[in-house]
């Protein structure tokens, strides 16, 4: 897949159904890693997601008419909070996650953010590798009740 095959655009409220389907497909892998289907990305309702997209700086990726990736983000002061980067399982490993991260970082910079933060679970090795490869640095680990840590990572957006 070449760069021209993937089209990236701003996320919209009307994308909620497609984003939710993609999110659930992508997070099934995470549920298997963590041994539980009771994860917010798998239990989020369509209404909750649509509400979240009303003021969101996220982006989506398409190959032809098919949505193959999505990421959400919102600004909190100078910080861009990035969440729920999801790629269709059959499209993972093709650079779409990196493209979406770069696109959402650009949108955050344009909105005045100077730093980005995201988090993932400590067992999500592929996610951690992607984020570190894209310049994110671990800043904090927060232990959970289940013994699994949430790993927070940050990246400077302005040079």
Secondary structure as UniProt FT lines:
FT   HELIX           3..5
FT   STRAND          6..10
FT   HELIX           13..15
FT   HELIX           16..34
FT   HELIX           40..43
FT   HELIX           46..53
FT   TURN            54..55
FT   STRAND          59..63
FT   TURN            64..65
FT   STRAND          66..76
FT   TURN            77..78
FT   STRAND          79..87
FT   HELIX           89..91
FT   TURN            92..93
FT   HELIX           96..110
FT   TURN            111..112
FT   STRAND          115..121
FT   TURN            122..123
FT   HELIX           125..133
FT   TURN            134..135
FT   STRAND          137..143
FT   TURN            145..146
FT   STRAND          149..156
//
